[in-house]
Each structure stands twice: as structure tokens, then as C-alpha cells.
Amino acid sequence: MTDKKIILGMTLTDGYGNLHGAWRAPHVDPDNYANIDASIRHARAAERGKFAFLFTPDFPAVSGDVEHTTLRHTLDPLVSLTAIARETSHIGFVATGSTTFQEPFNQARQFKALDVISHGRAGWNAVTTADAAVAANYGRPVAEREERYRRAHESIQITQALWGSWEHDAWIKDQAGDRFIDPSKLRPIGLQGEHVASRGPLAIPPSEQGQPVIFTSGGPSPHLLSLAGRYASGFISEVWTIEEARAQRAMVRNAAREAGRDPDEIKYIVGFMTTVAPTVREGLDRRLALAGDIIQARLPHLGALLELQIDPRRYDEPLTPQQLAVAHASPMDPRSGNALKVAREGFSPRDILAHGVIDYHPTVVGPGKLHADHLQEWFEAGACDGFWVNPDVYEDGVDAFVDEVVPLLQERGIYPTEYPGTTLRENLGVPAQYGIDPRIMRGDTR
Ligand SMILES: Cc1cc2nc3c(=O)[nH]c(=O)nc-3n(C[C@H](O)[C@H](O)[C@H](O)COP(=O)(O)O)c2cc1C
């Protein structure tokens, strides 16, 4: 028996939700994209549920079908989260910031400012952005992976060194003695990399947690594992099965071990989409009402997952016994096993798709108990340390999760009933760090 508890984070994107069409829901104010009060409401709901952090992905570019789909990011993660920090007290903020396009000095300054303003609740999801539309906004081509990762190592090391350049006890604040700072403890870092550099120091004191917590996200390439293993305290992943998650988590933990760290210092967080409803039927109907068109367009993909021809005219009829007898989970897609399982429960293709079997993450639709069972199964199988939750519609989906799922997890003893502390570091259960980790060799960017 362990007293380890599930860590929950919540994605905060556009003020609407993570289900296609959330912005069109009748109970959602279409102005929410630019209304920080809406995001504050959603953040407070998550805080009521003892979520450890909000997670803001960031692809700062306009792309896709904007006539019908929303822009899936906050106006600006750090500015938005700073406003939210003033209206919350415990929830942390894991903001995505690109090592490909940002200068480490700006990154160090802005994230540490958020950390100080929020009293130690900031985290930095350091990503090696490779998105062409984002690159165009910065007026640069997308560099090769090797170069993006070398730049990422340099950026993180410089950022951490800048964070530590105002030493813990540098600030004397002796009014009578006329000594503001001990200059020997606010010193330049003088780091010159191949891609980025900074002299420093950074004129920001430590926060209650010292400095922001580093996260990273992406697929388990050797490049990313090397980055995560050395610097990250959180790893945000996208996986569909327990087996896949266990294998990837083992790789991430091993990367930390190889970097000379304790693998428990890095928390592996998997994605999860939710539609909480009194019954499965009501949940499916809610999803179909908002995203029916997108769901229908995925029918050919469902056929590929099940290795079946599905007649569009039989969209609303359960698969026949003959079809089920020959249906197979395609080895080409990790989502196919779940699609087959749902098909065998007797649902029509429309309803199989409404279960979210082709969504970005495993999806649970229905009563709180189904959600709690999913989380418990993954957690107890060693597939993750926690989840980044993607509610379908923020306006009522966060409260529904907090009221219907969180109490079950607490009753089962696998989720905190109170925040362990007031800083993000405490609430994640990761160790203190200030400045660059002395176990990580400075200047080594392989
Ligand atoms: C779950 C998840 C979340 C991600 N979030 C972001 C993001 O918010 N912004 C971004 O630029 N890249 C994001 N990425 C992309 C990766 O960090 C990385 O840039 C991309 O996978 C290309 O890197 P690669 O060269 O290692 O493949 C995310 C990836 C995953 C799997």
C-alpha cells in the first residue's frame, strides 16, 4: 500500500472546451475566447477539485478552418495565467513556451515573474516547436530536429542559470544600514551557446518554490528523452493504451536515471478527455449535439480501425454479428482495440464514434464512476503519475468532473482531499531546485 496520489492537471485553451463545437453550446457565451473572467471561472472550478495545475498548450498561429472552428489557445498563456493567478490561491500554471522561437532571457524573466506573482505556482512546458505556421510568425524556417534540440538544451540551461543568478539570500533589504542587495550574490552567468546566450543576472528574487518547475511534452524520441531526463519534473504525453503508457513512462523514468536523477523526480502525465453525464446515452447525445458533423466525417477512419467496410447508410444500426465476427483491431492504430471493444457492446457506428474512440486521448463518456474507474485503472497499472484532463465544455464540464468524479477518487483514497501545499512543486511532489541542477553538466547539449 502506498500513499501516492493521482496528480490532475487541466488543459486551458480557448475559454470554450475541448470538444469540437463547444463554442456553439447554447449555455456557452461565444465571447469567452477574449473574456478572462470565463477562464478565471473555469480555473476556480478546477481549484475546487484540487487540480495541481492548469496546462496551456501554445501554437501561436492562425491555422485550420477558422470559419467554423475556434482558435484553440489562450490570448497569451503568460498574460492570461498572470490574471488567473490573482484570482486563485493554490492551483499551479504549466505554460507552454517554445525553445525554438523564444529567447531564454525573455523566457527566464517572464516565467519567474509569474512564479513570484503567483507565490510559487509557475511551471514551464519547454517545447521544441516545429510547426510551420508558428515559424512563419517568427519569420524563420523550422530548423532540423538536431538543431532544435541543441537550442533547447542551451535555452533551458541558460534559463535555469538566470533563475539562480539572484542567489537565495542576495536580498538584504536593510533600510537602516542602506544595503539593498549583496552584489556578490547577484552575478552574471555569462553563458554563450551555439544558438543562444545571455550575460545576466536576472533581477528577480526567488519565489516561494524557488523557481518555476520544468515540464516538457511530445513523443518519446531519443532527443526528447534526453531533454526530459535531464531537466523535466513533468512529462506531458499523448497515449491511448495502458501498455503504450507504461512503456513510454518507463523510457522517461529511465532517461532521468541515466541523467543521474531519481526517476520519481519526473511525473508522467497522460491525456484524458471527459464528458460527464448522468448516463452514457445522455453523454453521447451531448457530444453528438455539439460535434455531430465532425464525428460523422470520421466514419471511414472507424472502418480502417476495425478493418471493416462500414456502409454509411447503416450509420445508426449496430454492426451485424457477421461484421463483428470478422472485425479486427488494426495493428496500425493504438486506438483500434478500444474501438472494437465499444463496437462489441452493440453500439451503432455513430455512437461508437461519439465515444471519442478517434479523439486525441482516451475519452470517457457517462457517469462519474466510469471516469473514476478509468483513472484508477491507469494509475494502479503504473501507466502514469497523473492526467491532464480535457473537459468537453468548460462552462459546466469542469464542475461536473469536480462534483461527480473527484469525490469518488477521494473516497477510494487515490486523490488528495486537500492541497499538499501552496506551491506547484509541493503539489506535484517534486524536489526543490534553484538555478541549474548541479548534477547536469553545463554546456553539454547532446
Ligand atoms: C501532448 C503534446 C503536447 C504538445 N504541446 C505543444 C505545444 O503546446 N506547443 C508546441 O509548439 N508544441 C507542442 N507539442 C509538440 C512537441 O513539443 C514537439 O515540438 C513536436 O513534437 C516536434 O518535436 P520533434 O522534433 O521531437 O518531433 C506537443 C506535443 C505533445 C505530444
The ligand as a Gaussian input file, in Angstrom:
#p B3LYP/6-31G(d) Opt

LIG

0 1
 C        0.933000      16.172000     -25.684000
 C        1.728000      17.117000     -26.507000
 C        1.600000      18.491000     -26.316000
 C        2.354000      19.377000     -27.081000
 N        2.171000      20.721000     -26.903000
 C        2.849000      21.584000     -27.712000
 C        2.604000      22.969000     -27.646000
 O        1.769000      23.425000     -26.867000
 N        3.305000      23.792000     -28.472000
 C        4.222000      23.321000     -29.366000
 O        4.814000      24.118000     -30.082000
 N        4.470000      22.001000     -29.450000
 C        3.790000      21.129000     -28.666000
 N        3.990000      19.795000     -28.817000
 C        4.932000      19.358000     -29.848000
 C        6.278000      18.912000     -29.329000
 O        6.728000      19.515000     -28.190000
 C        7.365000      18.987000     -30.404000
 O        7.630000      20.304000     -30.766000
 C        6.956000      18.280000     -31.632000
 O        6.518000      17.003000     -31.259000
 C        8.118000      18.208000     -32.635000
 O        9.253000      17.731000     -31.984000
 P       10.108000      16.534000     -32.507000
 O       11.080000      17.108000     -33.449000
 O       10.712000      15.939000     -31.300000
 O        9.165000      15.562000     -33.163000
 C        3.247000      18.900000     -28.052000
 C        3.370000      17.513000     -28.235000
 C        2.616000      16.626000     -27.480000
 C        2.744000      15.163000     -27.728000

